[in-house]
Amino acid sequence: MKWAADQVIRDNRKIRAVAKECGICHVTLYRFVHKLKMTQSATCGYIPNRQIFSANQERIIADYVKTASSIYFRLSPQEVR
């Protein structure tokens, strides 16, 4: 993605031509180039949602729910949430 953006910015190539050559969507490349021009730094890819619990805390909670279920301590889905 960065190579394609460099082709557009530095070599003044057309976005659609570079996108077709690289096999990426021209709209995605346009957005990435626009971000680079505005902020000089851009990321691409999946950005996960904000996580509330750490992986260790999630494991502890899951173990507790399983233990409570095994001893027939009834927890509704709303209570677990």
N, CA, C and O atoms as a Maestro MAE file, in Angstrom:
{
 s_m_m2io_version
 :::
 2.0.0
}

f_m_ct {
 s_m_title
 :::
 protein
 m_atom[324] {
  # First column is atom index #
  i_m_mmod_type
  r_m_x_coord
  r_m_y_coord
  r_m_z_coord
  i_m_residue_number
  s_m_chain_name
  s_m_pdb_residue_name
  s_m_pdb_atom_name
  i_m_atomic_number
  :::
  1 25 0.831 -1.184 0.000 1 A "MET " " N  " 7
  2 3 0.000 0.000 0.000 1 A "MET " " CA " 6
  3 2 0.876 1.247 0.000 1 A "MET " " C  " 6
  4 15 0.607 2.209 -0.719 1 A "MET " " O  " 8
  5 25 1.943 1.217 0.829 2 A "LYS " " N  " 7
  6 3 2.821 2.383 0.885 2 A "LYS " " CA " 6
  7 2 3.547 2.588 -0.437 2 A "LYS " " C  " 6
  8 15 3.754 3.721 -0.872 2 A "LYS " " O  " 8
  9 25 3.935 1.474 -1.078 3 A "TRP " " N  " 7
  10 3 4.604 1.592 -2.370 3 A "TRP " " CA " 6
  11 2 3.674 2.227 -3.393 3 A "TRP " " C  " 6
  12 15 4.091 3.090 -4.166 3 A "TRP " " O  " 8
  13 25 2.418 1.802 -3.398 4 A "ALA " " N  " 7
  14 3 1.437 2.349 -4.329 4 A "ALA " " CA " 6
  15 2 1.196 3.829 -4.058 4 A "ALA " " C  " 6
  16 15 1.079 4.624 -4.991 4 A "ALA " " O  " 8
  17 25 1.124 4.194 -2.799 5 A "ALA " " N  " 7
  18 3 0.926 5.607 -2.448 5 A "ALA " " CA " 6
  19 2 2.133 6.437 -2.878 5 A "ALA " " C  " 6
  20 15 1.978 7.565 -3.346 5 A "ALA " " O  " 8
  21 25 3.322 5.885 -2.720 6 A "ASP " " N  " 7
  22 3 4.522 6.598 -3.176 6 A "ASP " " CA " 6
  23 2 4.499 6.810 -4.685 6 A "ASP " " C  " 6
  24 15 4.919 7.860 -5.171 6 A "ASP " " O  " 8
  25 25 4.014 5.825 -5.426 7 A "GLN " " N  " 7
  26 3 3.908 5.957 -6.873 7 A "GLN " " CA " 6
  27 2 2.978 7.110 -7.245 7 A "GLN " " C  " 6
  28 15 3.240 7.854 -8.190 7 A "GLN " " O  " 8
  29 25 1.903 7.245 -6.499 8 A "VAL " " N  " 7
  30 3 0.933 8.306 -6.783 8 A "VAL " " CA " 6
  31 2 1.484 9.659 -6.368 8 A "VAL " " C  " 6
  32 15 1.366 10.626 -7.120 8 A "VAL " " O  " 8
  33 25 2.085 9.748 -5.186 9 A "ILE " " N  " 7
  34 3 2.539 11.033 -4.655 9 A "ILE " " CA " 6
  35 2 3.810 11.516 -5.344 9 A "ILE " " C  " 6
  36 15 3.867 12.646 -5.828 9 A "ILE " " O  " 8
  37 25 4.815 10.670 -5.388 10 A "ARG " " N  " 7
  38 3 6.128 11.104 -5.890 10 A "ARG " " CA " 6
  39 2 6.223 11.101 -7.415 10 A "ARG " " C  " 6
  40 15 6.805 12.011 -8.006 10 A "ARG " " O  " 8
  41 25 5.656 10.087 -8.045 11 A "ASP " " N  " 7
  42 3 5.786 9.964 -9.505 11 A "ASP " " CA " 6
  43 2 4.608 10.558 -10.265 11 A "ASP " " C  " 6
  44 15 4.574 10.504 -11.495 11 A "ASP " " O  " 8
  45 25 3.645 11.124 -9.548 12 A "ASN " " N  " 7
  46 3 2.454 11.740 -10.141 12 A "ASN " " CA " 6
  47 2 1.718 10.795 -11.088 12 A "ASN " " C  " 6
  48 15 1.260 11.208 -12.154 12 A "ASN " " O  " 8
  49 25 1.608 9.534 -10.699 13 A "ARG " " N  " 7
  50 3 0.858 8.570 -11.493 13 A "ARG " " CA " 6
  51 2 -0.607 8.614 -11.087 13 A "ARG " " C  " 6
  52 15 -0.946 9.057 -9.990 13 A "ARG " " O  " 8
  53 25 -1.451 8.161 -11.965 14 A "LYS " " N  " 7
  54 3 -2.886 8.137 -11.709 14 A "LYS " " CA " 6
  55 2 -3.220 7.063 -10.677 14 A "LYS " " C  " 6
  56 15 -2.641 5.977 -10.679 14 A "LYS " " O  " 8
  57 25 -4.162 7.387 -9.799 15 A "ILE " " N  " 7
  58 3 -4.554 6.469 -8.728 15 A "ILE " " CA " 6
  59 2 -5.141 5.187 -9.311 15 A "ILE " " C  " 6
  60 15 -4.796 4.095 -8.859 15 A "ILE " " O  " 8
  61 25 -6.004 5.294 -10.288 16 A "ARG " " N  " 7
  62 3 -6.642 4.106 -10.857 16 A "ARG " " CA " 6
  63 2 -5.627 3.181 -11.532 16 A "ARG " " C  " 6
  64 15 -5.737 1.959 -11.434 16 A "ARG " " O  " 8
  65 25 -4.640 3.765 -12.216 17 A "ALA " " N  " 7
  66 3 -3.635 2.942 -12.896 17 A "ALA " " CA " 6
  67 2 -2.776 2.184 -11.884 17 A "ALA " " C  " 6
  68 15 -2.497 0.999 -12.065 17 A "ALA " " O  " 8
  69 25 -2.359 2.869 -10.824 18 A "VAL " " N  " 7
  70 3 -1.536 2.223 -9.798 18 A "VAL " " CA " 6
  71 2 -2.350 1.169 -9.059 18 A "VAL " " C  " 6
  72 15 -1.842 0.086 -8.769 18 A "VAL " " O  " 8
  73 25 -3.602 1.475 -8.754 19 A "ALA " " N  " 7
  74 3 -4.459 0.523 -8.052 19 A "ALA " " CA " 6
  75 2 -4.671 -0.738 -8.892 19 A "ALA " " C  " 6
  76 15 -4.640 -1.850 -8.365 19 A "ALA " " O  " 8
  77 25 -4.884 -0.563 -10.182 20 A "LYS " " N  " 7
  78 3 -5.083 -1.719 -11.063 20 A "LYS " " CA " 6
  79 2 -3.801 -2.545 -11.148 20 A "LYS " " C  " 6
  80 15 -3.851 -3.775 -11.162 20 A "LYS " " O  " 8
  81 25 -2.661 -1.872 -11.204 21 A "GLU " " N  " 7
  82 3 -1.375 -2.562 -11.274 21 A "GLU " " CA " 6
  83 2 -1.096 -3.366 -10.002 21 A "GLU " " C  " 6
  84 15 -0.543 -4.464 -10.063 21 A "GLU " " O  " 8
  85 25 -1.483 -2.810 -8.847 22 A "CYS " " N  " 7
  86 3 -1.230 -3.470 -7.564 22 A "CYS " " CA " 6
  87 2 -2.337 -4.426 -7.157 22 A "CYS " " C  " 6
  88 15 -2.156 -5.227 -6.241 22 A "CYS " " O  " 8
  89 25 -3.475 -4.353 -7.822 23 A "GLY " " N  " 7
  90 3 -4.579 -5.240 -7.495 23 A "GLY " " CA " 6
  91 2 -5.337 -4.825 -6.241 23 A "GLY " " C  " 6
  92 15 -5.830 -5.676 -5.501 23 A "GLY " " O  " 8
  93 25 -5.430 -3.517 -5.999 24 A "ILE " " N  " 7
  94 3 -6.171 -3.017 -4.844 24 A "ILE " " CA " 6
  95 2 -7.275 -2.081 -5.335 24 A "ILE " " C  " 6
  96 15 -7.260 -1.631 -6.481 24 A "ILE " " O  " 8
  97 25 -8.204 -1.806 -4.475 25 A "CYS " " N  " 7
  98 3 -9.320 -0.921 -4.812 25 A "CYS " " CA " 6
  99 2 -8.824 0.516 -4.941 25 A "CYS " " C  " 6
  100 15 -8.051 0.985 -4.105 25 A "CYS " " O  " 8
  101 25 -9.265 1.214 -5.984 26 A "HIS " " N  " 7
  102 3 -8.803 2.585 -6.194 26 A "HIS " " CA " 6
  103 2 -9.308 3.539 -5.106 26 A "HIS " " C  " 6
  104 15 -8.641 4.523 -4.787 26 A "HIS " " O  " 8
  105 25 -10.477 3.251 -4.540 27 A "VAL " " N  " 7
  106 3 -11.019 4.104 -3.480 27 A "VAL " " CA " 6
  107 2 -10.181 3.965 -2.204 27 A "VAL " " C  " 6
  108 15 -9.911 4.951 -1.519 27 A "VAL " " O  " 8
  109 25 -9.779 2.746 -1.900 28 A "THR " " N  " 7
  110 3 -8.935 2.507 -0.735 28 A "THR " " CA " 6
  111 2 -7.598 3.222 -0.898 28 A "THR " " C  " 6
  112 15 -7.105 3.859 0.033 28 A "THR " " O  " 8
  113 25 -7.023 3.110 -2.082 29 A "LEU " " N  " 7
  114 3 -5.757 3.795 -2.348 29 A "LEU " " CA " 6
  115 2 -5.927 5.309 -2.254 29 A "LEU " " C  " 6
  116 15 -5.059 5.997 -1.717 29 A "LEU " " O  " 8
  117 25 -7.037 5.832 -2.772 30 A "TYR " " N  " 7
  118 3 -7.295 7.268 -2.689 30 A "TYR " " CA " 6
  119 2 -7.340 7.733 -1.238 30 A "TYR " " C  " 6
  120 15 -6.738 8.748 -0.888 30 A "TYR " " O  " 8
  121 25 -8.066 6.979 -0.382 31 A "ARG " " N  " 7
  122 3 -8.157 7.351 1.029 31 A "ARG " " CA " 6
  123 2 -6.794 7.312 1.699 31 A "ARG " " C  " 6
  124 15 -6.461 8.197 2.488 31 A "ARG " " O  " 8
  125 25 -6.000 6.285 1.387 32 A "PHE " " N  " 7
  126 3 -4.671 6.145 1.985 32 A "PHE " " CA " 6
  127 2 -3.767 7.291 1.545 32 A "PHE " " C  " 6
  128 15 -3.044 7.853 2.368 32 A "PHE " " O  " 8
  129 25 -3.794 7.642 0.273 33 A "VAL " " N  " 7
  130 3 -2.990 8.763 -0.233 33 A "VAL " " CA " 6
  131 2 -3.441 10.064 0.415 33 A "VAL " " C  " 6
  132 15 -2.612 10.895 0.785 33 A "VAL " " O  " 8
  133 25 -4.724 10.241 0.553 34 A "HIS " " N  " 7
  134 3 -5.252 11.464 1.172 34 A "HIS " " CA " 6
  135 2 -4.781 11.576 2.623 34 A "HIS " " C  " 6
  136 15 -4.393 12.658 3.063 34 A "HIS " " O  " 8
  137 25 -4.810 10.461 3.374 35 A "LYS " " N  " 7
  138 3 -4.332 10.482 4.756 35 A "LYS " " CA " 6
  139 2 -2.854 10.805 4.813 35 A "LYS " " C  " 6
  140 15 -2.419 11.563 5.679 35 A "LYS " " O  " 8
  141 25 -2.073 10.240 3.902 36 A "LEU " " N  " 7
  142 3 -0.636 10.518 3.885 36 A "LEU " " CA " 6
  143 2 -0.353 11.983 3.598 36 A "LEU " " C  " 6
  144 15 0.534 12.580 4.209 36 A "LEU " " O  " 8
  145 25 -1.099 12.561 2.674 37 A "LYS " " N  " 7
  146 3 -0.894 13.972 2.346 37 A "LYS " " CA " 6
  147 2 -1.272 14.884 3.512 37 A "LYS " " C  " 6
  148 15 -0.641 15.919 3.725 37 A "LYS " " O  " 8
  149 25 -2.296 14.503 4.261 38 A "MET " " N  " 7
  150 3 -2.778 15.352 5.352 38 A "MET " " CA " 6
  151 2 -1.946 15.213 6.620 38 A "MET " " C  " 6
  152 15 -1.662 16.215 7.275 38 A "MET " " O  " 8
  153 25 -1.549 13.995 6.984 39 A "THR " " N  " 7
  154 3 -0.907 13.784 8.286 39 A "THR " " CA " 6
  155 2 0.507 13.241 8.213 39 A "THR " " C  " 6
  156 15 1.187 13.173 9.237 39 A "THR " " O  " 8
  157 25 0.970 12.854 7.040 40 A "GLN " " N  " 7
  158 3 2.299 12.278 6.846 40 A "GLN " " CA " 6
  159 2 2.464 10.920 7.518 40 A "GLN " " C  " 6
  160 15 3.569 10.378 7.532 40 A "GLN " " O  " 8
  161 25 1.408 10.367 8.068 41 A "SER " " N  " 7
  162 3 1.455 9.013 8.606 41 A "SER " " CA " 6
  163 2 0.059 8.409 8.472 41 A "SER " " C  " 6
  164 15 -0.949 9.041 8.787 41 A "SER " " O  " 8
  165 25 0.034 7.187 8.005 42 A "ALA " " N  " 7
  166 3 -1.240 6.507 7.841 42 A "ALA " " CA " 6
  167 2 -1.019 5.020 8.048 42 A "ALA " " C  " 6
  168 15 0.052 4.487 7.759 42 A "ALA " " O  " 8
  169 25 -2.036 4.372 8.547 43 A "THR " " N  " 7
  170 3 -1.971 2.927 8.722 43 A "THR " " CA " 6
  171 2 -3.062 2.299 7.889 43 A "THR " " C  " 6
  172 15 -4.082 2.926 7.601 43 A "THR " " O  " 8
  173 25 -2.846 1.078 7.510 44 A "CYS " " N  " 7
  174 3 -3.878 0.353 6.795 44 A "CYS " " CA " 6
  175 2 -4.039 -1.005 7.446 44 A "CYS " " C  " 6
  176 15 -3.124 -1.516 8.091 44 A "CYS " " O  " 8
  177 25 -5.192 -1.567 7.271 45 A "GLY " " N  " 7
  178 3 -5.457 -2.861 7.868 45 A "GLY " " CA " 6
  179 2 -6.519 -2.767 8.934 45 A "GLY " " C  " 6
  180 15 -7.108 -1.708 9.150 45 A "GLY " " O  " 8
  181 25 -6.759 -3.871 9.595 46 A "TYR " " N  " 7
  182 3 -7.793 -3.971 10.604 46 A "TYR " " CA " 6
  183 2 -7.321 -3.382 11.925 46 A "TYR " " C  " 6
  184 15 -6.238 -3.713 12.406 46 A "TYR " " O  " 8
  185 25 -8.117 -2.528 12.497 47 A "ILE " " N  " 7
  186 3 -7.837 -1.965 13.808 47 A "ILE " " CA " 6
  187 2 -8.896 -2.516 14.760 47 A "ILE " " C  " 6
  188 15 -10.079 -2.214 14.597 47 A "ILE " " O  " 8
  189 25 -8.499 -3.315 15.748 48 A "PRO " " N  " 7
  190 3 -9.489 -3.935 16.625 48 A "PRO " " CA " 6
  191 2 -10.209 -2.897 17.491 48 A "PRO " " C  " 6
  192 15 -9.703 -1.801 17.733 48 A "PRO " " O  " 8
  193 25 -11.385 -3.273 17.941 49 A "ASN " " N  " 7
  194 3 -12.151 -2.404 18.840 49 A "ASN " " CA " 6
  195 2 -11.412 -2.217 20.156 49 A "ASN " " C  " 6
  196 15 -10.505 -2.975 20.498 49 A "ASN " " O  " 8
  197 25 -11.816 -1.208 20.869 50 A "ARG " " N  " 7
  198 3 -11.216 -0.985 22.182 50 A "ARG " " CA " 6
  199 2 -11.542 -2.156 23.093 50 A "ARG " " C  " 6
  200 15 -12.696 -2.568 23.201 50 A "ARG " " O  " 8
  201 25 -10.540 -2.676 23.732 51 A "GLN " " N  " 7
  202 3 -10.719 -3.855 24.567 51 A "GLN " " CA " 6
  203 2 -10.780 -3.418 26.024 51 A "GLN " " C  " 6
  204 15 -9.948 -2.630 26.474 51 A "GLN " " O  " 8
  205 25 -11.761 -3.926 26.760 52 A "ILE " " N  " 7
  206 3 -11.944 -3.545 28.155 52 A "ILE " " CA " 6
  207 2 -11.094 -4.402 29.069 52 A "ILE " " C  " 6
  208 15 -10.392 -3.882 29.937 52 A "ILE " " O  " 8
  209 25 -11.151 -5.707 28.882 53 A "PHE " " N  " 7
  210 3 -10.393 -6.627 29.739 53 A "PHE " " CA " 6
  211 2 -9.154 -7.124 28.999 53 A "PHE " " C  " 6
  212 15 -9.154 -7.259 27.776 53 A "PHE " " O  " 8
  213 25 -8.112 -7.390 29.759 54 A "SER " " N  " 7
  214 3 -6.931 -8.011 29.164 54 A "SER " " CA " 6
  215 2 -7.246 -9.480 28.884 54 A "SER " " C  " 6
  216 15 -8.275 -9.994 29.323 54 A "SER " " O  " 8
  217 25 -6.366 -10.147 28.159 55 A "ALA " " N  " 7
  218 3 -6.587 -11.559 27.835 55 A "ALA " " CA " 6
  219 2 -6.628 -12.401 29.107 55 A "ALA " " C  " 6
  220 15 -7.414 -13.344 29.206 55 A "ALA " " O  " 8
  221 25 -5.790 -12.065 30.072 56 A "ASN " " N  " 7
  222 3 -5.765 -12.804 31.338 56 A "ASN " " CA " 6
  223 2 -7.074 -12.613 32.109 56 A "ASN " " C  " 6
  224 15 -7.618 -13.575 32.652 56 A "ASN " " O  " 8
  225 25 -7.578 -11.389 32.160 57 A "GLN " " N  " 7
  226 3 -8.832 -11.121 32.846 57 A "GLN " " CA " 6
  227 2 -10.001 -11.842 32.172 57 A "GLN " " C  " 6
  228 15 -10.887 -12.357 32.854 57 A "GLN " " O  " 8
  229 25 -10.009 -11.882 30.839 58 A "GLU " " N  " 7
  230 3 -11.063 -12.602 30.131 58 A "GLU " " CA " 6
  231 2 -11.021 -14.085 30.453 58 A "GLU " " C  " 6
  232 15 -12.068 -14.708 30.629 58 A "GLU " " O  " 8
  233 25 -9.826 -14.659 30.534 59 A "ARG " " N  " 7
  234 3 -9.687 -16.072 30.866 59 A "ARG " " CA " 6
  235 2 -10.211 -16.346 32.269 59 A "ARG " " C  " 6
  236 15 -10.892 -17.348 32.489 59 A "ARG " " O  " 8
  237 25 -9.900 -15.460 33.230 60 A "ILE " " N  " 7
  238 3 -10.364 -15.625 34.614 60 A "ILE " " CA " 6
  239 2 -11.890 -15.569 34.679 60 A "ILE " " C  " 6
  240 15 -12.511 -16.379 35.368 60 A "ILE " " O  " 8
  241 25 -12.489 -14.633 33.975 61 A "ILE " " N  " 7
  242 3 -13.948 -14.500 33.969 61 A "ILE " " CA " 6
  243 2 -14.591 -15.718 33.324 61 A "ILE " " C  " 6
  244 15 -15.594 -16.229 33.823 61 A "ILE " " O  " 8
  245 25 -14.024 -16.185 32.225 62 A "ALA " " N  " 7
  246 3 -14.570 -17.369 31.550 62 A "ALA " " CA " 6
  247 2 -14.486 -18.590 32.455 62 A "ALA " " C  " 6
  248 15 -15.422 -19.387 32.516 62 A "ALA " " O  " 8
  249 25 -13.375 -18.738 33.153 63 A "ASP " " N  " 7
  250 3 -13.245 -19.867 34.086 63 A "ASP " " CA " 6
  251 2 -14.283 -19.782 35.198 63 A "ASP " " C  " 6
  252 15 -14.861 -20.798 35.585 63 A "ASP " " O  " 8
  253 25 -14.525 -18.580 35.715 64 A "TYR " " N  " 7
  254 3 -15.518 -18.399 36.770 64 A "TYR " " CA " 6
  255 2 -16.914 -18.771 36.279 64 A "TYR " " C  " 6
  256 15 -17.657 -19.458 36.981 64 A "TYR " " O  " 8
  257 25 -17.275 -18.318 35.072 65 A "VAL " " N  " 7
  258 3 -18.600 -18.613 34.532 65 A "VAL " " CA " 6
  259 2 -18.766 -20.113 34.321 65 A "VAL " " C  " 6
  260 15 -19.834 -20.663 34.592 65 A "VAL " " O  " 8
  261 25 -17.721 -20.778 33.843 66 A "LYS " " N  " 7
  262 3 -17.783 -22.231 33.646 66 A "LYS " " CA " 6
  263 2 -17.916 -22.969 34.976 66 A "LYS " " C  " 6
  264 15 -18.679 -23.929 35.090 66 A "LYS " " O  " 8
  265 25 -17.166 -22.510 35.982 67 A "THR " " N  " 7
  266 3 -17.250 -23.131 37.303 67 A "THR " " CA " 6
  267 2 -18.635 -22.932 37.904 67 A "THR " " C  " 6
  268 15 -19.218 -23.868 38.451 67 A "THR " " O  " 8
  269 25 -19.162 -21.717 37.802 68 A "ALA " " N  " 7
  270 3 -20.489 -21.438 38.336 68 A "ALA " " CA " 6
  271 2 -21.535 -22.290 37.637 68 A "ALA " " C  " 6
  272 15 -22.479 -22.763 38.270 68 A "ALA " " O  " 8
  273 25 -21.374 -22.486 36.346 69 A "SER " " N  " 7
  274 3 -22.316 -23.301 35.595 69 A "SER " " CA " 6
  275 2 -22.226 -24.766 36.008 69 A "SER " " C  " 6
  276 15 -23.241 -25.459 36.078 69 A "SER " " O  " 8
  277 25 -21.015 -25.236 36.281 70 A "SER " " N  " 7
  278 3 -20.846 -26.648 36.626 70 A "SER " " CA " 6
  279 2 -21.423 -26.987 38.002 70 A "SER " " C  " 6
  280 15 -21.770 -28.142 38.249 70 A "SER " " O  " 8
  281 25 -21.535 -25.994 38.912 71 A "ILE " " N  " 7
  282 3 -22.108 -26.267 40.231 71 A "ILE " " CA " 6
  283 2 -23.561 -25.788 40.305 71 A "ILE " " C  " 6
  284 15 -24.126 -25.617 41.385 71 A "ILE " " O  " 8
  285 25 -24.146 -25.579 39.116 72 A "TYR " " N  " 7
  286 3 -25.550 -25.201 38.987 72 A "TYR " " CA " 6
  287 2 -25.887 -23.860 39.641 72 A "TYR " " C  " 6
  288 15 -27.002 -23.666 40.124 72 A "TYR " " O  " 8
  289 25 -24.926 -22.938 39.655 73 A "PHE " " N  " 7
  290 3 -25.221 -21.578 40.083 73 A "PHE " " CA " 6
  291 2 -25.651 -20.844 38.827 73 A "PHE " " C  " 6
  292 15 -24.838 -20.524 37.960 73 A "PHE " " O  " 8
  293 25 -26.929 -20.587 38.752 74 A "ARG " " N  " 7
  294 3 -27.502 -20.094 37.515 74 A "ARG " " CA " 6
  295 2 -27.158 -18.621 37.280 74 A "ARG " " C  " 6
  296 15 -27.444 -17.766 38.118 74 A "ARG " " O  " 8
  297 25 -26.540 -18.336 36.131 75 A "LEU " " N  " 7
  298 3 -26.263 -16.973 35.691 75 A "LEU " " CA " 6
  299 2 -26.931 -16.766 34.337 75 A "LEU " " C  " 6
  300 15 -26.708 -17.537 33.403 75 A "LEU " " O  " 8
  301 25 -27.740 -15.735 34.234 76 A "SER " " N  " 7
  302 3 -28.362 -15.441 32.955 76 A "SER " " CA " 6
  303 2 -27.331 -14.757 32.042 76 A "SER " " C  " 6
  304 15 -26.331 -14.224 32.524 76 A "SER " " O  " 8
  305 25 -27.570 -14.772 30.756 77 A "PRO " " N  " 7
  306 3 -26.649 -14.084 29.859 77 A "PRO " " CA " 6
  307 2 -26.496 -12.592 30.192 77 A "PRO " " C  " 6
  308 15 -25.414 -12.025 30.037 77 A "PRO " " O  " 8
  309 25 -27.579 -11.968 30.646 78 A "GLN " " N  " 7
  310 3 -27.508 -10.552 31.009 78 A "GLN " " CA " 6
  311 2 -26.603 -10.359 32.227 78 A "GLN " " C  " 6
  312 15 -25.841 -9.394 32.284 78 A "GLN " " O  " 8
  313 25 -26.683 -11.268 33.196 79 A "GLU " " N  " 7
  314 3 -25.820 -11.170 34.380 79 A "GLU " " CA " 6
  315 2 -24.358 -11.394 34.036 79 A "GLU " " C  " 6
  316 15 -23.473 -10.766 34.618 79 A "GLU " " O  " 8
  317 25 -24.107 -12.281 33.098 80 A "VAL " " N  " 7
  318 3 -22.724 -12.517 32.681 80 A "VAL " " CA " 6
  319 2 -22.170 -11.279 31.991 80 A "VAL " " C  " 6
  320 15 -21.024 -10.892 32.217 80 A "VAL " " O  " 8
  321 25 -22.996 -10.660 31.145 81 A "ARG " " N  " 7
  322 3 -22.540 -9.444 30.455 81 A "ARG " " CA " 6
  323 2 -22.269 -8.353 31.460 81 A "ARG " " C  " 6
  324 15 -21.876 -7.249 31.083 81 A "ARG " " O  " 8
  :::
 }
 m_bond[323] {
  # First column is bond index #
  i_m_from
  i_m_to
  i_m_order
  :::
  1 1 2 1
  2 2 3 1
  3 3 4 2
  4 3 5 1
  5 5 6 1
  6 6 7 1
  7 7 8 2
  8 7 9 1
  9 9 10 1
  10 10 11 1
  11 11 12 2
  12 11 13 1
  13 13 14 1
  14 14 15 1
  15 15 16 2
  16 15 17 1
  17 17 18 1
  18 18 19 1
  19 19 20 2
  20 19 21 1
  21 21 22 1
  22 22 23 1
  23 23 24 2
  24 23 25 1
  25 25 26 1
  26 26 27 1
  27 27 28 2
  28 27 29 1
  29 29 30 1
  30 30 31 1
  31 31 32 2
  32 31 33 1
  33 33 34 1
  34 34 35 1
  35 35 36 2
  36 35 37 1
  37 37 38 1
  38 38 39 1
  39 39 40 2
  40 39 41 1
  41 41 42 1
  42 42 43 1
  43 43 44 2
  44 43 45 1
  45 45 46 1
  46 46 47 1
  47 47 48 2
  48 47 49 1
  49 49 50 1
  50 50 51 1
  51 51 52 2
  52 51 53 1
  53 53 54 1
  54 54 55 1
  55 55 56 2
  56 55 57 1
  57 57 58 1
  58 58 59 1
  59 59 60 2
  60 59 61 1
  61 61 62 1
  62 62 63 1
  63 63 64 2
  64 63 65 1
  65 65 66 1
  66 66 67 1
  67 67 68 2
  68 67 69 1
  69 69 70 1
  70 70 71 1
  71 71 72 2
  72 71 73 1
  73 73 74 1
  74 74 75 1
  75 75 76 2
  76 75 77 1
  77 77 78 1
  78 78 79 1
  79 79 80 2
  80 79 81 1
  81 81 82 1
  82 82 83 1
  83 83 84 2
  84 83 85 1
  85 85 86 1
  86 86 87 1
  87 87 88 2
  88 87 89 1
  89 89 90 1
  90 90 91 1
  91 91 92 2
  92 91 93 1
  93 93 94 1
  94 94 95 1
  95 95 96 2
  96 95 97 1
  97 97 98 1
  98 98 99 1
  99 99 100 2
  100 99 101 1
  101 101 102 1
  102 102 103 1
  103 103 104 2
  104 103 105 1
  105 105 106 1
  106 106 107 1
  107 107 108 2
  108 107 109 1
  109 109 110 1
  110 110 111 1
  111 111 112 2
  112 111 113 1
  113 113 114 1
  114 114 115 1
  115 115 116 2
  116 115 117 1
  117 117 118 1
  118 118 119 1
  119 119 120 2
  120 119 121 1
  121 121 122 1
  122 122 123 1
  123 123 124 2
  124 123 125 1
  125 125 126 1
  126 126 127 1
  127 127 128 2
  128 127 129 1
  129 129 130 1
  130 130 131 1
  131 131 132 2
  132 131 133 1
  133 133 134 1
  134 134 135 1
  135 135 136 2
  136 135 137 1
  137 137 138 1
  138 138 139 1
  139 139 140 2
  140 139 141 1
  141 141 142 1
  142 142 143 1
  143 143 144 2
  144 143 145 1
  145 145 146 1
  146 146 147 1
  147 147 148 2
  148 147 149 1
  149 149 150 1
  150 150 151 1
  151 151 152 2
  152 151 153 1
  153 153 154 1
  154 154 155 1
  155 155 156 2
  156 155 157 1
  157 157 158 1
  158 158 159 1
  159 159 160 2
  160 159 161 1
  161 161 162 1
  162 162 163 1
  163 163 164 2
  164 163 165 1
  165 165 166 1
  166 166 167 1
  167 167 168 2
  168 167 169 1
  169 169 170 1
  170 170 171 1
  171 171 172 2
  172 171 173 1
  173 173 174 1
  174 174 175 1
  175 175 176 2
  176 175 177 1
  177 177 178 1
  178 178 179 1
  179 179 180 2
  180 179 181 1
  181 181 182 1
  182 182 183 1
  183 183 184 2
  184 183 185 1
  185 185 186 1
  186 186 187 1
  187 187 188 2
  188 187 189 1
  189 189 190 1
  190 190 191 1
  191 191 192 2
  192 191 193 1
  193 193 194 1
  194 194 195 1
  195 195 196 2
  196 195 197 1
  197 197 198 1
  198 198 199 1
  199 199 200 2
  200 199 201 1
  201 201 202 1
  202 202 203 1
  203 203 204 2
  204 203 205 1
  205 205 206 1
  206 206 207 1
  207 207 208 2
  208 207 209 1
  209 209 210 1
  210 210 211 1
  211 211 212 2
  212 211 213 1
  213 213 214 1
  214 214 215 1
  215 215 216 2
  216 215 217 1
  217 217 218 1
  218 218 219 1
  219 219 220 2
  220 219 221 1
  221 221 222 1
  222 222 223 1
  223 223 224 2
  224 223 225 1
  225 225 226 1
  226 226 227 1
  227 227 228 2
  228 227 229 1
  229 229 230 1
  230 230 231 1
  231 231 232 2
  232 231 233 1
  233 233 234 1
  234 234 235 1
  235 235 236 2
  236 235 237 1
  237 237 238 1
  238 238 239 1
  239 239 240 2
  240 239 241 1
  241 241 242 1
  242 242 243 1
  243 243 244 2
  244 243 245 1
  245 245 246 1
  246 246 247 1
  247 247 248 2
  248 247 249 1
  249 249 250 1
  250 250 251 1
  251 251 252 2
  252 251 253 1
  253 253 254 1
  254 254 255 1
  255 255 256 2
  256 255 257 1
  257 257 258 1
  258 258 259 1
  259 259 260 2
  260 259 261 1
  261 261 262 1
  262 262 263 1
  263 263 264 2
  264 263 265 1
  265 265 266 1
  266 266 267 1
  267 267 268 2
  268 267 269 1
  269 269 270 1
  270 270 271 1
  271 271 272 2
  272 271 273 1
  273 273 274 1
  274 274 275 1
  275 275 276 2
  276 275 277 1
  277 277 278 1
  278 278 279 1
  279 279 280 2
  280 279 281 1
  281 281 282 1
  282 282 283 1
  283 283 284 2
  284 283 285 1
  285 285 286 1
  286 286 287 1
  287 287 288 2
  288 287 289 1
  289 289 290 1
  290 290 291 1
  291 291 292 2
  292 291 293 1
  293 293 294 1
  294 294 295 1
  295 295 296 2
  296 295 297 1
  297 297 298 1
  298 298 299 1
  299 299 300 2
  300 299 301 1
  301 301 302 1
  302 302 303 1
  303 303 304 2
  304 303 305 1
  305 305 306 1
  306 306 307 1
  307 307 308 2
  308 307 309 1
  309 309 310 1
  310 310 311 1
  311 311 312 2
  312 311 313 1
  313 313 314 1
  314 314 315 1
  315 315 316 2
  316 315 317 1
  317 317 318 1
  318 318 319 1
  319 319 320 2
  320 319 321 1
  321 321 322 1
  322 322 323 1
  323 323 324 2
  :::
 }
}
